[in-house]
Amino acid sequence: MFNIFSLFLVFGFKTYIKIIQGAILVSIIFYYLKKGKKKELKKYIISALISIFSYLLAMIVLIVLLWN
């Protein structure tokens, strides 16, 4: 029971960090959309997608660990 609780604490903290990173990336993307700079925009969109996929992968691994 303690291990499940500690996993939720760690995962919850990482969730807050990912939300903050996502908000910063979205604000940067909208800034470059307003400026009309496409090359810088691609870099931040790729970074945002990598962040989202790594978060989803961590979520899937956590669910698999909790079900077993």
PDB file as gemmi writes it, atoms N, CA and C in Angstrom:
CRYST1    1.000    1.000    1.000  90.00  90.00  90.00 P 1                      
ATOM      1  N   MET A   1       0.824  -1.201   0.000  1.00  0.00           N  
ATOM      2  CA  MET A   1       0.000   0.000   0.000  1.00  0.00           C  
ATOM      3  C   MET A   1       0.865   1.261   0.000  1.00  0.00           C  
ATOM      4  N   PHE A   2       1.966   1.225   0.728  1.00  0.00           N  
ATOM      5  CA  PHE A   2       2.844   2.394   0.793  1.00  0.00           C  
ATOM      6  C   PHE A   2       3.479   2.684  -0.557  1.00  0.00           C  
ATOM      7  N   ASN A   3       3.827   1.633  -1.304  1.00  0.00           N  
ATOM      8  CA  ASN A   3       4.459   1.839  -2.609  1.00  0.00           C  
ATOM      9  C   ASN A   3       3.515   2.516  -3.593  1.00  0.00           C  
ATOM     10  N   ILE A   4       2.243   2.119  -3.565  1.00  0.00           N  
ATOM     11  CA  ILE A   4       1.261   2.742  -4.454  1.00  0.00           C  
ATOM     12  C   ILE A   4       1.098   4.221  -4.094  1.00  0.00           C  
ATOM     13  N   PHE A   5       1.043   4.516  -2.807  1.00  0.00           N  
ATOM     14  CA  PHE A   5       0.888   5.894  -2.366  1.00  0.00           C  
ATOM     15  C   PHE A   5       2.088   6.747  -2.767  1.00  0.00           C  
ATOM     16  N   SER A   6       3.286   6.207  -2.612  1.00  0.00           N  
ATOM     17  CA  SER A   6       4.479   6.971  -2.989  1.00  0.00           C  
ATOM     18  C   SER A   6       4.545   7.177  -4.506  1.00  0.00           C  
ATOM     19  N   LEU A   7       4.098   6.194  -5.288  1.00  0.00           N  
ATOM     20  CA  LEU A   7       4.063   6.367  -6.740  1.00  0.00           C  
ATOM     21  C   LEU A   7       3.113   7.490  -7.135  1.00  0.00           C  
ATOM     22  N   PHE A   8       1.961   7.560  -6.459  1.00  0.00           N  
ATOM     23  CA  PHE A   8       1.019   8.634  -6.760  1.00  0.00           C  
ATOM     24  C   PHE A   8       1.588   9.994  -6.380  1.00  0.00           C  
ATOM     25  N   LEU A   9       2.329  10.063  -5.273  1.00  0.00           N  
ATOM     26  CA  LEU A   9       2.937  11.340  -4.883  1.00  0.00           C  
ATOM     27  C   LEU A   9       3.950  11.807  -5.920  1.00  0.00           C  
ATOM     28  N   VAL A  10       4.825  10.892  -6.351  1.00  0.00           N  
ATOM     29  CA  VAL A  10       5.849  11.249  -7.335  1.00  0.00           C  
ATOM     30  C   VAL A  10       5.200  11.596  -8.665  1.00  0.00           C  
ATOM     31  N   PHE A  11       4.219  10.803  -9.074  1.00  0.00           N  
ATOM     32  CA  PHE A  11       3.564  11.059 -10.360  1.00  0.00           C  
ATOM     33  C   PHE A  11       2.785  12.366 -10.317  1.00  0.00           C  
ATOM     34  N   GLY A  12       2.178  12.682  -9.184  1.00  0.00           N  
ATOM     35  CA  GLY A  12       1.448  13.938  -9.053  1.00  0.00           C  
ATOM     36  C   GLY A  12       2.375  15.129  -9.163  1.00  0.00           C  
ATOM     37  N   PHE A  13       3.557  15.052  -8.555  1.00  0.00           N  
ATOM     38  CA  PHE A  13       4.524  16.143  -8.636  1.00  0.00           C  
ATOM     39  C   PHE A  13       5.008  16.331 -10.063  1.00  0.00           C  
ATOM     40  N   LYS A  14       5.272  15.222 -10.749  1.00  0.00           N  
ATOM     41  CA  LYS A  14       5.714  15.310 -12.146  1.00  0.00           C  
ATOM     42  C   LYS A  14       4.596  15.870 -13.035  1.00  0.00           C  
ATOM     43  N   THR A  15       3.348  15.584 -12.672  1.00  0.00           N  
ATOM     44  CA  THR A  15       2.227  16.118 -13.439  1.00  0.00           C  
ATOM     45  C   THR A  15       2.201  17.637 -13.366  1.00  0.00           C  
ATOM     46  N   TYR A  16       2.418  18.190 -12.174  1.00  0.00           N  
ATOM     47  CA  TYR A  16       2.438  19.643 -12.039  1.00  0.00           C  
ATOM     48  C   TYR A  16       3.568  20.252 -12.848  1.00  0.00           C  
ATOM     49  N   ILE A  17       4.731  19.608 -12.849  1.00  0.00           N  
ATOM     50  CA  ILE A  17       5.861  20.115 -13.633  1.00  0.00           C  
ATOM     51  C   ILE A  17       5.527  20.094 -15.123  1.00  0.00           C  
ATOM     52  N   LYS A  18       4.892  19.019 -15.590  1.00  0.00           N  
ATOM     53  CA  LYS A  18       4.535  18.920 -17.005  1.00  0.00           C  
ATOM     54  C   LYS A  18       3.490  19.964 -17.389  1.00  0.00           C  
ATOM     55  N   ILE A  19       2.547  20.255 -16.483  1.00  0.00           N  
ATOM     56  CA  ILE A  19       1.535  21.276 -16.770  1.00  0.00           C  
ATOM     57  C   ILE A  19       2.200  22.640 -16.923  1.00  0.00           C  
ATOM     58  N   ILE A  20       3.155  22.947 -16.049  1.00  0.00           N  
ATOM     59  CA  ILE A  20       3.866  24.229 -16.131  1.00  0.00           C  
ATOM     60  C   ILE A  20       4.681  24.302 -17.424  1.00  0.00           C  
ATOM     61  N   GLN A  21       5.377  23.204 -17.766  1.00  0.00           N  
ATOM     62  CA  GLN A  21       6.153  23.183 -19.013  1.00  0.00           C  
ATOM     63  C   GLN A  21       5.243  23.355 -20.230  1.00  0.00           C  
ATOM     64  N   GLY A  22       4.096  22.690 -20.197  1.00  0.00           N  
ATOM     65  CA  GLY A  22       3.147  22.801 -21.307  1.00  0.00           C  
ATOM     66  C   GLY A  22       2.621  24.220 -21.461  1.00  0.00           C  
ATOM     67  N   ALA A  23       2.333  24.879 -20.331  1.00  0.00           N  
ATOM     68  CA  ALA A  23       1.845  26.264 -20.396  1.00  0.00           C  
ATOM     69  C   ALA A  23       2.907  27.190 -20.973  1.00  0.00           C  
ATOM     70  N   ILE A  24       4.157  26.985 -20.580  1.00  0.00           N  
ATOM     71  CA  ILE A  24       5.245  27.813 -21.115  1.00  0.00           C  
ATOM     72  C   ILE A  24       5.406  27.570 -22.612  1.00  0.00           C  
ATOM     73  N   LEU A  25       5.364  26.298 -23.031  1.00  0.00           N  
ATOM     74  CA  LEU A  25       5.511  25.991 -24.459  1.00  0.00           C  
ATOM     75  C   LEU A  25       4.360  26.565 -25.280  1.00  0.00           C  
ATOM     76  N   VAL A  26       3.142  26.500 -24.749  1.00  0.00           N  
ATOM     77  CA  VAL A  26       1.994  27.046 -25.478  1.00  0.00           C  
ATOM     78  C   VAL A  26       2.120  28.564 -25.616  1.00  0.00           C  
ATOM     79  N   SER A  27       2.580  29.224 -24.551  1.00  0.00           N  
ATOM     80  CA  SER A  27       2.747  30.680 -24.647  1.00  0.00           C  
ATOM     81  C   SER A  27       3.833  31.044 -25.662  1.00  0.00           C  
ATOM     82  N   ILE A  28       4.917  30.254 -25.704  1.00  0.00           N  
ATOM     83  CA  ILE A  28       5.974  30.502 -26.695  1.00  0.00           C  
ATOM     84  C   ILE A  28       5.451  30.281 -28.113  1.00  0.00           C  
ATOM     85  N   ILE A  29       4.651  29.224 -28.305  1.00  0.00           N  
ATOM     86  CA  ILE A  29       4.096  28.930 -29.629  1.00  0.00           C  
ATOM     87  C   ILE A  29       3.188  30.064 -30.091  1.00  0.00           C  
ATOM     88  N   PHE A  30       2.324  30.576 -29.195  1.00  0.00           N  
ATOM     89  CA  PHE A  30       1.446  31.676 -29.583  1.00  0.00           C  
ATOM     90  C   PHE A  30       2.234  32.961 -29.850  1.00  0.00           C  
ATOM     91  N   TYR A  31       3.328  33.157 -29.122  1.00  0.00           N  
ATOM     92  CA  TYR A  31       4.178  34.337 -29.354  1.00  0.00           C  
ATOM     93  C   TYR A  31       4.773  34.294 -30.761  1.00  0.00           C  
ATOM     94  N   TYR A  32       5.293  33.127 -31.152  1.00  0.00           N  
ATOM     95  CA  TYR A  32       5.885  33.018 -32.487  1.00  0.00           C  
ATOM     96  C   TYR A  32       4.822  33.024 -33.580  1.00  0.00           C  
ATOM     97  N   LEU A  33       3.605  32.563 -33.276  1.00  0.00           N  
ATOM     98  CA  LEU A  33       2.527  32.661 -34.263  1.00  0.00           C  
ATOM     99  C   LEU A  33       2.181  34.122 -34.537  1.00  0.00           C  
ATOM    100  N   LYS A  34       2.181  34.932 -33.480  1.00  0.00           N  
ATOM    101  CA  LYS A  34       1.887  36.355 -33.672  1.00  0.00           C  
ATOM    102  C   LYS A  34       3.010  37.046 -34.434  1.00  0.00           C  
ATOM    103  N   LYS A  35       4.262  36.651 -34.176  1.00  0.00           N  
ATOM    104  CA  LYS A  35       5.404  37.263 -34.859  1.00  0.00           C  
ATOM    105  C   LYS A  35       5.542  36.772 -36.298  1.00  0.00           C  
ATOM    106  N   GLY A  36       5.019  35.583 -36.577  1.00  0.00           N  
ATOM    107  CA  GLY A  36       5.097  35.034 -37.921  1.00  0.00           C  
ATOM    108  C   GLY A  36       6.407  34.326 -38.225  1.00  0.00           C  
ATOM    109  N   LYS A  37       7.104  33.856 -37.188  1.00  0.00           N  
ATOM    110  CA  LYS A  37       8.376  33.152 -37.400  1.00  0.00           C  
ATOM    111  C   LYS A  37       8.110  31.649 -37.413  1.00  0.00           C  
ATOM    112  N   LYS A  38       8.327  31.024 -38.549  1.00  0.00           N  
ATOM    113  CA  LYS A  38       7.985  29.610 -38.708  1.00  0.00           C  
ATOM    114  C   LYS A  38       9.103  28.675 -38.253  1.00  0.00           C  
ATOM    115  N   LYS A  39      10.374  29.043 -38.450  1.00  0.00           N  
ATOM    116  CA  LYS A  39      11.471  28.132 -38.110  1.00  0.00           C  
ATOM    117  C   LYS A  39      11.564  27.903 -36.611  1.00  0.00           C  
ATOM    118  N   GLU A  40      11.426  28.957 -35.825  1.00  0.00           N  
ATOM    119  CA  GLU A  40      11.472  28.800 -34.370  1.00  0.00           C  
ATOM    120  C   GLU A  40      10.259  28.041 -33.872  1.00  0.00           C  
ATOM    121  N   LEU A  41       9.127  28.237 -34.565  1.00  0.00           N  
ATOM    122  CA  LEU A  41       7.878  27.589 -34.157  1.00  0.00           C  
ATOM    123  C   LEU A  41       7.976  26.075 -34.260  1.00  0.00           C  
ATOM    124  N   LYS A  42       8.619  25.557 -35.332  1.00  0.00           N  
ATOM    125  CA  LYS A  42       8.762  24.115 -35.501  1.00  0.00           C  
ATOM    126  C   LYS A  42       9.523  23.491 -34.338  1.00  0.00           C  
ATOM    127  N   LYS A  43      10.562  24.163 -33.884  1.00  0.00           N  
ATOM    128  CA  LYS A  43      11.385  23.642 -32.793  1.00  0.00           C  
ATOM    129  C   LYS A  43      10.556  23.474 -31.516  1.00  0.00           C  
ATOM    130  N   TYR A  44       9.713  24.469 -31.218  1.00  0.00           N  
ATOM    131  CA  TYR A  44       8.931  24.399 -29.988  1.00  0.00           C  
ATOM    132  C   TYR A  44       7.758  23.428 -30.093  1.00  0.00           C  
ATOM    133  N   ILE A  45       7.196  23.277 -31.289  1.00  0.00           N  
ATOM    134  CA  ILE A  45       6.114  22.301 -31.469  1.00  0.00           C  
ATOM    135  C   ILE A  45       6.653  20.887 -31.298  1.00  0.00           C  
ATOM    136  N   ILE A  46       7.835  20.597 -31.848  1.00  0.00           N  
ATOM    137  CA  ILE A  46       8.445  19.276 -31.691  1.00  0.00           C  
ATOM    138  C   ILE A  46       8.759  19.012 -30.218  1.00  0.00           C  
ATOM    139  N   SER A  47       9.252  20.021 -29.524  1.00  0.00           N  
ATOM    140  CA  SER A  47       9.547  19.879 -28.096  1.00  0.00           C  
ATOM    141  C   SER A  47       8.278  19.601 -27.299  1.00  0.00           C  
ATOM    142  N   ALA A  48       7.186  20.284 -27.637  1.00  0.00           N  
ATOM    143  CA  ALA A  48       5.914  20.070 -26.946  1.00  0.00           C  
ATOM    144  C   ALA A  48       5.390  18.656 -27.203  1.00  0.00           C  
ATOM    145  N   LEU A  49       5.518  18.170 -28.437  1.00  0.00           N  
ATOM    146  CA  LEU A  49       5.044  16.817 -28.750  1.00  0.00           C  
ATOM    147  C   LEU A  49       5.861  15.758 -28.016  1.00  0.00           C  
ATOM    148  N   ILE A  50       7.172  15.950 -27.927  1.00  0.00           N  
ATOM    149  CA  ILE A  50       8.017  15.003 -27.193  1.00  0.00           C  
ATOM    150  C   ILE A  50       7.623  14.997 -25.725  1.00  0.00           C  
ATOM    151  N   SER A  51       7.351  16.160 -25.170  1.00  0.00           N  
ATOM    152  CA  SER A  51       6.947  16.253 -23.772  1.00  0.00           C  
ATOM    153  C   SER A  51       5.621  15.529 -23.528  1.00  0.00           C  
ATOM    154  N   ILE A  52       4.661  15.714 -24.432  1.00  0.00           N  
ATOM    155  CA  ILE A  52       3.352  15.060 -24.284  1.00  0.00           C  
ATOM    156  C   ILE A  52       3.493  13.550 -24.390  1.00  0.00           C  
ATOM    157  N   PHE A  53       4.261  13.056 -25.367  1.00  0.00           N  
ATOM    158  CA  PHE A  53       4.402  11.613 -25.538  1.00  0.00           C  
ATOM    159  C   PHE A  53       5.163  10.974 -24.376  1.00  0.00           C  
ATOM    160  N   SER A  54       6.162  11.665 -23.837  1.00  0.00           N  
ATOM    161  CA  SER A  54       6.879  11.102 -22.690  1.00  0.00           C  
ATOM    162  C   SER A  54       5.971  11.054 -21.465  1.00  0.00           C  
ATOM    163  N   TYR A  55       5.111  12.050 -21.315  1.00  0.00           N  
ATOM    164  CA  TYR A  55       4.150  12.046 -20.206  1.00  0.00           C  
ATOM    165  C   TYR A  55       3.158  10.894 -20.348  1.00  0.00           C  
ATOM    166  N   LEU A  56       2.649  10.681 -21.556  1.00  0.00           N  
ATOM    167  CA  LEU A  56       1.703   9.584 -21.773  1.00  0.00           C  
ATOM    168  C   LEU A  56       2.371   8.228 -21.551  1.00  0.00           C  
ATOM    169  N   LEU A  57       3.624   8.091 -21.960  1.00  0.00           N  
ATOM    170  CA  LEU A  57       4.349   6.841 -21.755  1.00  0.00           C  
ATOM    171  C   LEU A  57       4.538   6.570 -20.267  1.00  0.00           C  
ATOM    172  N   ALA A  58       4.887   7.612 -19.507  1.00  0.00           N  
ATOM    173  CA  ALA A  58       5.042   7.446 -18.063  1.00  0.00           C  
ATOM    174  C   ALA A  58       3.711   7.067 -17.414  1.00  0.00           C  
ATOM    175  N   MET A  59       2.623   7.636 -17.900  1.00  0.00           N  
ATOM    176  CA  MET A  59       1.295   7.322 -17.364  1.00  0.00           C  
ATOM    177  C   MET A  59       0.927   5.864 -17.641  1.00  0.00           C  
ATOM    178  N   ILE A  60       1.209   5.378 -18.842  1.00  0.00           N  
ATOM    179  CA  ILE A  60       0.913   3.990 -19.205  1.00  0.00           C  
ATOM    180  C   ILE A  60       1.746   3.033 -18.350  1.00  0.00           C  
ATOM    181  N   VAL A  61       3.025   3.339 -18.168  1.00  0.00           N  
ATOM    182  CA  VAL A  61       3.891   2.491 -17.344  1.00  0.00           C  
ATOM    183  C   VAL A  61       3.383   2.443 -15.906  1.00  0.00           C  
ATOM    184  N   LEU A  62       2.958   3.579 -15.381  1.00  0.00           N  
ATOM    185  CA  LEU A  62       2.436   3.614 -14.012  1.00  0.00           C  
ATOM    186  C   LEU A  62       1.176   2.780 -13.884  1.00  0.00           C  
ATOM    187  N   ILE A  63       0.275   2.866 -14.851  1.00  0.00           N  
ATOM    188  CA  ILE A  63      -0.962   2.081 -14.808  1.00  0.00           C  
ATOM    189  C   ILE A  63      -0.652   0.590 -14.873  1.00  0.00           C  
ATOM    190  N   VAL A  64       0.293   0.197 -15.733  1.00  0.00           N  
ATOM    191  CA  VAL A  64       0.674  -1.212 -15.843  1.00  0.00           C  
ATOM    192  C   VAL A  64       1.281  -1.710 -14.532  1.00  0.00           C  
ATOM    193  N   LEU A  65       2.128  -0.871 -13.904  1.00  0.00           N  
ATOM    194  CA  LEU A  65       2.731  -1.269 -12.633  1.00  0.00           C  
ATOM    195  C   LEU A  65       1.689  -1.411 -11.529  1.00  0.00           C  
ATOM    196  N   LEU A  66       0.692  -0.541 -11.546  1.00  0.00           N  
ATOM    197  CA  LEU A  66      -0.328  -0.606 -10.506  1.00  0.00           C  
ATOM    198  C   LEU A  66      -1.279  -1.783 -10.702  1.00  0.00           C  
ATOM    199  N   TRP A  67      -1.519  -2.190 -11.945  1.00  0.00           N  
ATOM    200  CA  TRP A  67      -2.442  -3.292 -12.191  1.00  0.00           C  
ATOM    201  C   TRP A  67      -1.800  -4.641 -11.884  1.00  0.00           C  
ATOM    202  N   ASN A  68      -0.471  -4.709 -11.954  1.00  0.00           N  
ATOM    203  CA  ASN A  68       0.202  -6.005 -11.696  1.00  0.00           C  
ATOM    204  C   ASN A  68       0.520  -6.206 -10.247  1.00  0.00           C  
TER     205      ASN A  68                                                      
END                                                                             
